[in-house]
């Protein structure tokens, strides 16, 4: 498949030309913003050169800079340092090539092939059938399944791996993907999705704590988080938000972990249903699910969403929430 000339002229700065991820035309940076960007790049270069020292002595400053957003030119390297995937790559030289040389089962290959074609067809590197982007994505997913056969393949793997491929080379993306699946989101993708169901019940508890009126409104219409938020949690919002917002979330996620998912989900619910007027407008199960599954662009803009998300600074840190988490694990395991 080849993009038409008119589509090429509408590609945004991240390579998207349509869809939820599309960020629109990008106006040139002002001289002031260019100078600010350069200063941030120099700060990140300094941190990356002395990474272990910064993480040991001033992790709070690294967190602050992640929250401000990582410069695009250094994002791939920063994600690898934050996740530790650069160490995995160095410690496993030749492992990726070895995994790719294994054939894999016919059933696995067919399943992955079907899903590869569906990932970000609105992005320039994935638009061509059997092109470099699709083949690299196929390789990552196949290699992961061969390395972790007990987990196997899950459809939510594909958008995560594809998101990484947009920003870094194939093998680097593979080891960063390993870190997401095995360190940041352990057991998320195992059969039965017990861990994800636990997290969604935890989210419901947080929603009741921070936004009781929104929680009651959803309950009134029999709308549970699993009906709309499972994609948010398993795919890290990559299917749901403009790419500029996705990148800001991932910048923080690689430092702070799953708390960022909860904070973003709370912010989205607050933006969509935070006022009585908004709840009156969305006063049926169908209308709620329609909006929650296809988020309004004006509310998911980077400046609006990230500002609201950062207001939930203490989510996931109180003893009560930790205790609630343990109760939810026990509850979900019994289902």
C-alpha positions in Angstrom: 0.0 0.0 0.0 1.3 3.5 -1.0 0.2 6.7 0.6 -1.4 9.2 -1.7 0.3 12.6 -2.2 -2.4 14.4 -0.3 -2.0 12.1 2.7 1.8 12.6 2.8 1.3 16.3 3.1 -0.8 15.8 6.2 1.6 13.7 8.2 2.2 15.1 11.7 5.6 15.4 13.4 5.4 11.8 14.8 4.5 10.1 11.4 0.7 9.8 11.8 -1.6 11.0 9.2 -5.0 10.2 10.8 -6.6 8.4 13.8 -6.8 9.1 17.5 -3.0 9.5 17.6 -2.8 12.2 14.9 -1.7 15.5 16.4 -2.4 17.8 13.4 -0.1 20.2 11.6 2.9 21.4 13.6 3.7 25.1 13.6 7.5 25.9 13.7 9.1 26.5 17.0 9.7 30.1 18.1 13.3 31.1 18.8 12.5 31.2 22.6 11.1 27.7 22.6 14.0 26.4 20.5 16.4 27.9 23.1 14.4 26.3 25.9 14.4 22.9 24.1 18.2 23.1 23.7 18.6 23.8 27.4 16.5 20.7 28.2 18.5 18.6 25.8 21.7 19.6 27.4 20.4 18.8 30.9 19.3 15.3 29.6 22.6 14.7 27.9 24.4 15.5 31.2 22.1 13.1 33.0 22.6 10.3 30.5 26.4 10.6 30.6 26.3 10.2 34.4 23.2 8.1 34.7 23.9 5.9 37.7 25.1 8.9 39.7 22.0 10.9 38.9 19.7 8.0 39.8 21.5 7.3 43.1 21.9 10.9 44.2 19.1 12.9 42.6 16.3 10.6 41.4 13.8 13.3 42.3 15.3 15.6 39.7 15.1 12.9 37.1 11.4 12.4 37.9 10.8 16.1 37.6 12.4 16.2 34.2 10.4 13.2 33.1 7.3 15.0 34.1 8.3 18.0 32.0 8.7 15.8 29.0 11.8 14.2 27.5 13.3 15.9 24.4 12.3 14.1 21.3 15.9 13.7 20.1 16.8 11.8 23.3 13.6 10.0 24.1 14.6 6.6 22.8 17.9 6.6 24.8 16.2 8.0 27.9 13.4 5.3 27.8 16.1 2.6 27.6 18.0 4.0 30.5 14.9 4.5 32.6 13.7 1.0 32.0 17.1 -0.6 32.1 16.7 -2.2 28.7 20.1 -0.9 27.6 21.6 -3.2 30.2 19.5 -6.2 29.0 20.7 -5.6 25.5 24.4 -5.5 26.5 24.0 -8.6 28.7 22.2 -10.6 25.9 24.2 -10.0 22.8 23.1 -12.4 20.1 20.0 -13.6 22.0 17.5 -11.7 19.8 19.0 -13.0 16.6 18.9 -16.5 18.1 15.2 -16.2 18.9 14.4 -15.0 15.4 16.1 -18.0 13.9 13.6 -20.3 15.6 10.6 -21.1 13.5 7.8 -20.9 16.0 4.5 -22.7 15.7 2.3 -22.2 12.7 -0.6 -21.1 14.9 1.6 -18.5 16.7 2.9 -17.1 13.4 -0.5 -16.8 11.9 -2.0 -15.1 15.0 0.8 -12.5 15.1 0.6 -11.9 11.3 -3.1 -11.1 11.6 -2.5 -8.5 14.3 0.6 -6.9 12.8 -1.5 -5.5 9.9 -3.9 -3.8 12.4 -1.3 -1.8 14.3 -1.2 1.9 13.5 -2.0 1.6 9.8 -2.3 5.4 10.1 1.5 5.6 10.7 4.0 6.0 7.9 6.3 3.1 9.0 3.4 0.6 9.3 1.3 1.5 6.3 3.2 -0.7 3.8 2.1 -4.4 3.9 5.1 -6.6 4.8 7.2 -3.4 4.9 10.1 -2.8 7.3 7.8 -1.6 10.1 5.4 -4.5 10.0 8.3 -7.0 9.7 10.1 -5.5 12.7 6.9 -5.6 14.7 6.4 -9.2 13.7 9.9 -10.1 14.8 9.6 -8.5 18.2 6.3 -10.2 19.0 7.5 -13.6 17.8 10.8 -13.3 19.7 8.9 -12.4 22.9 6.6 -15.4 22.6 9.5 -17.7 22.1 11.3 -16.3 25.1 8.2 -16.4 27.3 6.2 -19.4 26.1 4.3 -19.6 29.4 2.8 -16.2 28.7 2.5 -16.5 24.9 1.0 -13.9 22.7 -1.6 -11.3 23.7 -3.2 -8.8 21.3 -2.3 -6.0 23.7 1.4 -6.7 23.0 1.2 -5.4 19.5 0.4 -1.7 20.1 3.0 -1.5 22.9 5.8 -3.0 20.7 4.6 -0.8 17.7 4.8 2.3 19.9 8.4 1.6 20.8 9.3 0.9 17.1 8.2 4.3 16.1 11.0 5.7 18.3 13.8 3.2 18.3 15.5 0.5 16.3 14.1 -3.1 16.4 16.4 -4.8 18.9 16.4 -1.9 21.3 12.6 -1.8 21.0 12.5 -5.6 21.8 14.4 -5.3 25.1 12.4 -2.2 26.1 9.3 -4.2 25.4 10.6 -7.0 27.6 11.0 -4.5 30.4 7.4 -3.2 30.0 5.9 -6.7 30.0 8.1 -8.3 32.7 9.0 -5.4 35.0 6.4 -2.7 34.7 3.3 -4.8 33.9 4.1 -8.3 35.3 1.4 -10.8 34.8 -0.8 -8.4 32.9 -0.8 -10.6 29.8 -1.2 -14.0 31.3 -4.3 -16.1 30.6 -7.3 -15.0 32.6 -5.9 -11.4 33.0 -6.2 -11.7 36.8 -3.6 -8.9 37.4 -5.4 -6.5 35.0 -8.8 -7.2 36.6 -7.2 -6.5 40.0 -5.8 -3.2 38.8 -9.2 -2.2 37.3 -10.9 -2.9 40.7 -8.2 -0.9 42.3 -9.0 1.9 39.9 -12.7 1.8 40.8 -11.7 2.1 44.5 -9.5 5.2 43.6 -12.3 6.7 41.6 -14.7 6.3 44.6 -12.1 8.0 46.8 -11.2 10.9 44.6 -14.4 11.4 42.5 -17.3 9.8 44.4 -20.0 11.5 42.2 -18.4 10.2 39.0 -18.1 6.7 40.6 -21.8 6.8 41.6 -22.8 8.0 38.1 -21.0 5.1 36.4 -22.6 2.6 38.9 -26.0 4.1 38.3 -25.7 3.1 34.6 -23.9 -0.2 35.3 -20.7 1.0 33.6 -17.6 -0.7 35.2 -14.0 0.2 34.4 -13.4 -3.1 32.7 -15.9 -2.0 30.0 -13.8 0.9 28.9 -10.4 1.1 30.6 -8.9 -2.3 30.0 -7.3 -0.9 26.8 -6.0 2.1 28.7 -4.2 -0.2 31.2 -3.0 -2.9 28.9 -1.9 -0.7 26.0 -0.8 2.3 28.0 -3.2 4.6 26.2 -1.4 4.1 22.8 -4.7 3.3 21.1 -6.7 6.1 22.7 -4.8 9.4 22.8 -3.0 11.9 20.6 0.6 10.8 20.3 2.0 13.9 22.0 -0.1 12.9 25.1 1.0 9.3 24.8 4.7 10.3 24.8 4.3 12.4 27.9 2.6 9.6 29.7 5.3 7.1 28.7 8.0 9.5 29.7 6.6 9.4 33.3 5.6 5.8 33.2 9.2 4.6 32.6 10.2 6.4 35.8 7.2 6.1 38.0 5.5 2.9 36.8 1.8 2.0 36.9 0.9 4.9 39.2 1.0 7.0 36.0 -1.8 4.8 34.4 -4.0 5.3 37.4 -3.4 9.1 37.5 -4.1 9.4 33.8 -7.3 7.3 34.0 -8.5 9.5 36.9 -7.7 12.7 35.0 -9.7 11.4 32.0 -12.7 10.6 34.0 -12.6 13.9 35.7 -12.3 15.8 32.4 -15.2 13.9 30.9 -17.6 13.6 33.9 -16.2 16.1 36.4 -19.2 18.5 36.4 -22.9 18.0 37.0 -23.6 19.4 33.5 -21.3 16.8 31.8 -22.9 14.0 33.8 -26.4 15.1 32.8 -25.3 15.2 29.1 -23.9 11.6 29.4 -26.9 10.1 31.2 -27.2 6.6 29.6 -25.0 3.5 29.4 -24.6 3.9 25.6 -23.6 7.5 25.7 -21.1 6.9 28.5 -19.4 4.0 26.8 -19.3 5.8 23.4 -17.4 8.7 24.9 -15.2 6.6 27.2 -14.2 4.3 24.4 -13.6 7.2 21.9 -12.2 10.0 24.0 -12.9 13.6 23.0 -9.9 15.3 21.4 -10.3 18.6 23.2 -9.9 16.8 26.5 -7.0 14.6 25.6 -4.8 17.4 24.3 -1.4 17.2 25.9 -1.6 20.5 27.8 -5.1 19.8 29.2 -4.6 16.1 30.1 -1.1 16.2 31.5 -1.8 19.2 33.7 -4.8 17.5 35.2 -3.0 14.2 35.6 -0.1 15.7 37.5 -2.6 17.0 40.1 -2.9 13.4 41.5 0.5 13.4 43.1 -0.2 11.0 45.9 -2.2 8.3 44.1 -0.9 4.8 45.0 1.2 5.9 47.9 -1.1 5.7 51.0 -1.2 2.6 53.3 -5.0 2.4 52.8 -4.6 2.0 49.0 -1.9 -0.6 49.4 -4.2 -2.5 51.7 -7.0 -2.1 49.2 -4.8 -3.5 46.5 -4.1 -6.6 48.6 -7.8 -7.1 49.1 -8.5 -6.8 45.4 -5.8 -9.4 44.6 -7.5 -11.9 47.0 -11.0 -11.0 45.6 -10.1 -11.3 41.9 -8.2 -14.6 42.5 -11.4 -16.1 43.8 -13.5 -15.2 40.8 
